[in-house]
Amino acid sequence: LLTVYKGWEAAKFSNPWCFENFVQARSMRRAQDVRKQLVTIMDRYKLDILSAGKNYKLICKAITAGFFTHAAKKDPQEGYRTLVDQTPVYIHPSSALFNKNPEWVIYHELVLTTKEYMRNIMVIDAKWLIELAPSFYKPADPNKLTRAKKREKIEPLFDRFNPKDSWRLSRRKG
């Protein structure tokens, strides 16, 4: 998206450029307004404006730092679960990530239709949450299993009439 904005900026914010590149001019003007608001805030507090250049990872980390409470992890059964309240959510069908199924995402808003959909999502690295919001997230102890994980763990029952490991399919004859 930043590349699209830079292209529009290079074209002197022209509406024909948006039409030629299949981009909504109204959305681009809204992005321009948001950028102007951010520049005004930075000026008001006398903060330096630094560019990330082409380092998109810095931009993604900045968004993650602002929306860390809107993180979701892929659910093994279906869709995703929000990390804060474990609500089942899904990627909106209009999203570019709809059939990509990334492991971790940050979303801007939830829209409730037949299901609860995440809109405006971005793929993140789980380590960023611990790094950018250490008072909200902590790394899990690999030695401890949660109750849910313990319930999911399946072990065969003891069978005193058959030898050990006879329950395995590879041990059966026929």
C-alpha positions in Angstrom: 0.0 0.0 0.0 2.9 2.4 0.7 4.2 1.8 -2.8 0.8 2.6 -4.2 0.7 5.9 -2.2 4.2 6.8 -3.3 3.2 6.2 -6.9 0.1 8.4 -6.5 2.3 11.0 -4.9 4.8 10.9 -7.8 1.8 11.4 -10.2 1.0 14.6 -8.2 -2.1 13.1 -6.6 -4.0 12.8 -9.9 -7.4 11.2 -10.2 -6.6 9.8 -13.7 -3.6 7.9 -12.2 -6.0 6.2 -9.7 -8.4 5.3 -12.6 -5.5 3.8 -14.7 -4.2 1.8 -11.7 -7.6 0.6 -10.5 -7.4 2.4 -7.2 -10.2 4.4 -5.6 -9.3 8.1 -5.6 -11.5 8.7 -2.5 -9.5 6.1 -0.5 -6.2 7.7 -1.6 -7.4 11.2 -0.5 -8.5 9.7 2.9 -4.9 8.2 3.3 -3.5 11.7 2.4 -5.7 13.3 5.0 -4.6 10.8 7.7 -1.0 11.5 6.7 -1.5 15.3 7.0 -3.1 14.8 10.5 -0.1 12.7 11.6 2.3 15.3 10.3 0.4 18.0 12.2 0.5 16.0 15.4 4.2 15.4 15.0 4.8 19.2 14.4 2.7 20.1 17.4 4.8 18.0 19.8 8.0 19.0 18.0 8.8 15.4 17.0 11.1 14.5 14.1 9.5 12.9 11.1 11.7 9.9 10.1 11.1 7.8 7.0 11.2 4.0 7.1 12.3 4.1 3.4 11.7 0.7 1.9 11.9 -1.1 5.2 8.3 -2.3 5.4 9.1 -4.4 8.5 9.4 -1.2 10.5 6.0 -0.1 9.3 4.5 -3.4 10.1 6.0 -3.3 13.6 4.6 0.2 14.1 1.1 -1.0 13.2 1.5 -4.0 15.5 2.6 -1.7 18.3 -0.7 0.2 17.9 -3.0 -2.7 17.4 -1.4 -5.4 19.6 -4.8 -6.1 21.3 -6.3 -6.9 17.9 -4.1 -10.0 17.3 -5.5 -13.3 16.1 -3.9 -16.8 15.8 -4.9 -19.5 13.3 -7.3 -22.0 14.9 -6.6 -25.6 14.0 -10.3 -26.4 13.5 -11.4 -23.3 11.5 -10.7 -19.7 11.1 -8.8 -17.7 13.8 -9.2 -16.9 17.5 -8.5 -13.5 19.0 -5.8 -13.6 21.6 -7.6 -11.3 24.0 -10.9 -13.0 24.4 -10.6 -16.2 22.2 -13.5 -15.1 20.0 -13.7 -17.1 16.7 -13.1 -14.8 13.8 -12.5 -15.2 10.0 -10.7 -13.4 7.3 -13.1 -11.2 5.3 -13.6 -12.7 1.7 -12.7 -9.3 0.2 -9.2 -9.5 1.8 -6.1 -10.2 -0.3 -5.2 -12.7 2.4 -8.5 -14.6 2.2 -7.1 -18.0 1.0 -3.6 -17.5 2.3 -4.2 -18.6 5.9 -1.3 -16.9 7.7 -0.5 -18.2 11.2 -0.7 -14.7 13.0 -2.5 -11.6 12.0 -3.4 -8.1 13.2 -6.8 -6.7 12.3 -8.3 -3.2 12.4 -11.9 -4.0 12.8 -14.4 -6.8 13.2 -17.5 -6.9 11.0 -20.4 -9.1 12.0 -22.5 -10.7 9.2 -23.1 -14.4 9.1 -19.7 -14.8 10.9 -17.4 -12.3 12.6 -15.0 -11.2 10.0 -11.6 -9.4 10.4 -11.1 -6.5 8.0 -7.9 -4.6 7.2 -5.6 -7.4 8.3 -1.8 -7.8 8.2 0.4 -10.8 8.6 2.7 -10.5 11.7 5.4 -12.4 13.4 4.4 -13.7 16.9 7.7 -12.5 18.4 6.7 -8.9 17.6 3.9 -9.1 20.2 6.3 -10.0 22.9 8.8 -7.4 21.8 6.3 -4.5 21.3 3.9 -5.2 24.1 5.8 -6.9 26.9 3.4 -5.8 29.6 0.5 -7.4 27.7 2.1 -10.6 26.2 4.7 -13.0 27.6 6.4 -16.0 26.0 4.8 -19.4 26.9 6.6 -21.8 29.0 7.4 -24.8 26.7 7.4 -27.2 29.7 3.8 -26.4 30.7 0.8 -27.6 28.8 -2.6 -25.8 29.1 -5.7 -27.8 30.1 -6.9 -27.6 26.5 -3.7 -29.0 25.1 -3.7 -31.8 27.8 -7.3 -32.7 26.7 -6.2 -32.8 23.1 -3.3 -35.2 23.9 -4.4 -38.7 23.1 -2.7 -41.8 24.5 -3.7 -45.4 24.0 -5.3 -47.3 26.9 -3.3 -50.0 28.7 -4.2 -53.4 27.4 -3.0 -56.1 29.8 -3.9 -58.9 27.4 -1.7 -57.8 24.5 2.0 -56.8 24.3 3.0 -53.2 24.6 2.6 -51.2 21.3 0.2 -53.9 19.9 -2.4 -51.1 19.4 -0.2 -49.5 16.7 -1.4 -50.1 13.1 2.2 -50.9 12.0 2.2 -53.9 14.5 -1.0 -55.5 13.3 -0.9 -58.3 10.8 -3.2 -58.5 7.9 
